[in-house]
């Protein structure tokens, strides 16, 4: 019995150790898609369960705002420490001096409402790239932690304050508009540490069940 307890303890410790690297965080990338959602459109995490390839384009009219939500709902409260978000937007090549009239906000969608998570999360800079039409947008650095609440979606809102309609290309390859989270990403849609704890708890529960069965068998 002691041997079984020792093995189970080692499994739990290993689960937590595997989850620890997520404490430091690593960026994740969501590709903007033209696939419709209740909020507006979907963004698919690279390699995630909803990543079925991006297609099409989205026309953002003058003065319009559109929302993209992650393809996975938060399974726990997911807190991002201070950091900055980056948006690679494949758009029209003729933004010119009006590029600063494009606003990008990081927030959450609760099923009906978009909430910006950081008051300072507006456009920091737009850098035209080569080939023309690719805009690198950096959202201002978060001054503090932001949390995507359990049951809500990570969301991005784009607002076109220019006087012309603009195209957001949401295809693959050179037309891959995407948003990248900060280095402080804890592992959305569920923090990896929490996942490790849940796994450890599950292993302990299973171990307890097996020990009880073995004890009953010995008594019998």
C-alpha positions in Angstrom: 0.0 0.0 0.0 2.8 2.4 0.8 4.3 1.8 -2.6 1.0 2.7 -4.3 0.8 5.9 -2.3 4.4 6.8 -3.2 3.7 6.2 -6.9 0.6 8.3 -6.8 2.4 11.1 -5.0 5.1 11.1 -7.6 2.5 11.3 -10.4 0.9 14.3 -8.8 4.3 16.1 -8.3 5.2 15.4 -11.9 1.8 16.8 -13.1 2.5 20.0 -11.2 6.1 20.2 -12.5 4.8 19.9 -16.1 2.4 22.7 -15.4 5.0 25.0 -13.9 6.4 26.4 -17.2 3.1 28.0 -17.9 3.6 30.2 -14.8 6.2 32.1 -16.8 3.8 32.1 -19.8 4.2 31.8 -23.5 2.4 33.7 -26.3 -0.5 32.2 -28.1 -1.7 33.1 -31.6 -5.3 33.4 -32.8 -6.0 33.7 -36.5 -8.9 36.0 -37.4 -11.6 34.2 -39.4 -14.6 35.3 -41.4 -16.7 32.6 -39.7 -19.7 34.2 -38.0 -20.4 34.1 -34.3 -23.0 35.7 -32.0 -20.5 38.4 -31.3 -19.5 38.9 -34.9 -16.6 36.7 -36.0 -14.4 33.9 -34.7 -10.7 33.8 -34.1 -9.1 30.4 -34.0 -6.2 29.5 -31.8 -3.3 28.0 -33.8 -3.3 24.2 -33.3 -6.5 24.4 -31.1 -9.5 22.2 -31.4 -11.4 24.8 -33.5 -8.5 25.5 -35.9 -10.1 24.4 -39.2 -8.4 26.9 -41.4 -9.2 30.6 -42.1 -11.0 31.8 -45.2 -12.5 35.0 -46.7 -12.4 38.6 -45.7 -14.4 41.1 -43.6 -15.3 44.5 -44.7 -15.3 47.1 -41.9 -17.2 50.1 -43.0 -16.3 53.7 -42.1 -17.1 54.2 -38.4 -17.9 50.6 -37.9 -16.7 48.2 -35.1 -16.5 44.4 -35.4 -15.7 41.9 -32.7 -13.8 38.6 -33.0 -14.1 36.1 -30.1 -11.9 33.1 -29.4 -13.0 29.7 -30.5 -12.8 28.4 -26.9 -14.7 29.7 -23.8 -12.6 30.3 -20.7 -13.0 27.2 -18.5 -11.7 29.1 -15.4 -10.8 32.7 -14.5 -7.8 33.3 -16.7 -5.6 36.2 -15.6 -3.0 37.8 -17.8 -0.3 39.8 -16.0 1.0 43.0 -17.4 2.2 42.8 -21.0 1.2 43.8 -24.5 -0.8 42.4 -27.3 0.1 42.4 -31.0 -2.2 42.4 -34.0 -1.0 41.4 -37.5 -3.6 42.8 -39.8 -3.7 42.1 -43.5 -5.7 45.0 -44.9 -5.9 47.5 -47.7 -2.7 49.1 -48.8 -4.1 52.6 -48.9 -4.5 53.5 -45.2 -1.8 56.0 -45.6 -1.9 58.8 -42.9 -5.3 57.4 -41.7 -3.7 54.3 -40.2 -3.9 55.9 -36.8 -7.7 55.9 -37.1 -7.8 52.1 -36.6 -8.4 51.1 -33.0 -7.8 47.6 -31.5 -9.1 46.7 -28.1 -8.6 43.5 -26.1 -11.5 42.4 -24.0 -14.0 39.7 -23.2 -17.4 38.7 -24.5 -20.0 37.4 -22.1 -22.5 36.3 -24.7 -24.1 39.7 -25.2 -21.6 42.4 -24.4 -18.0 43.3 -25.1 -16.0 44.7 -22.2 -12.6 46.2 -22.7 -10.3 44.8 -20.0 -7.7 47.6 -19.9 -8.4 51.3 -20.1 -5.1 51.8 -21.8 -5.7 49.0 -24.4 -6.0 51.2 -27.5 -3.8 51.5 -30.5 -0.1 52.1 -29.9 1.4 52.0 -33.3 0.7 50.9 -36.9 3.7 49.9 -38.9 3.2 49.3 -42.7 5.1 46.2 -43.7 6.3 44.7 -47.0 4.4 43.5 -48.9 2.0 46.5 -48.7 -1.2 46.0 -46.8 0.2 44.2 -43.8 -0.1 46.3 -40.7 1.6 45.5 -37.4 -0.5 46.9 -34.6 0.8 46.9 -31.0 -1.8 47.5 -28.3 -0.5 49.5 -25.4 1.2 47.7 -22.6 -1.2 46.6 -19.9 -0.4 48.4 -16.7 -1.8 45.6 -14.6 -3.5 42.2 -14.7 -6.6 41.5 -16.7 -8.9 38.5 -16.2 -11.1 36.7 -18.7 -13.9 35.4 -16.4 -15.0 31.8 -16.4 -17.6 31.2 -19.1 -16.6 34.3 -21.1 -14.6 34.5 -24.3 -11.3 36.3 -25.1 -12.3 39.0 -27.6 -10.8 41.6 -30.0 -12.7 44.6 -31.1 -11.6 46.6 -34.2 -13.0 50.0 -34.9 -12.5 51.8 -38.3 -12.6 55.5 -37.7 -11.4 56.4 -41.1 -13.6 57.8 -43.8 -13.4 54.7 -46.0 -14.5 51.1 -45.7 -11.5 48.8 -45.1 -11.0 45.1 -45.8 -9.6 42.7 -43.2 -8.2 39.6 -45.0 -8.7 36.5 -43.0 -7.2 33.8 -45.2 -4.1 31.7 -44.9 -0.5 32.3 -45.6 0.2 35.9 -46.6 -3.4 36.8 -45.7 -3.1 35.6 -42.1 -4.5 38.3 -39.9 -3.9 37.3 -36.3 -3.6 38.5 -32.7 -0.8 37.4 -30.4 -1.1 37.4 -26.6 1.6 38.6 -24.2 4.4 36.5 -22.9 2.4 36.4 -19.7 -0.3 34.2 -21.3 -1.1 31.7 -18.5 -2.6 29.1 -20.8 -6.0 30.3 -22.0 -8.7 28.8 -22.0 -7.6 27.3 -18.7 -4.4 28.0 -16.7 -2.0 25.1 -17.1 -1.3 25.1 -13.3 -5.0 24.7 -12.6 -5.0 21.9 -15.2 -2.1 20.2 -13.4 -3.9 20.5 -10.1 -7.1 19.0 -11.5 -5.1 16.2 -13.0 -3.3 15.6 -9.7 -6.6 15.6 -7.8 -8.1 13.1 -10.3 -5.1 10.8 -9.8 -5.4 11.0 -6.0 -9.1 10.3 -6.2 -8.6 7.3 -8.5 -5.8 6.1 -6.1 -8.1 6.4 -3.1 -10.7 4.4 -4.9 -8.3 1.6 -5.8 -6.9 1.5 -2.2 -10.4 1.2 -0.8 -11.2 -1.7 -3.2 -8.0 -3.4 -2.3 -8.7 -3.0 1.4 -12.2 -4.5 1.0 -10.7 -7.4 -1.0 -8.2 -8.1 1.8 -10.9 -8.0 4.5 -13.1 -10.4 2.4 
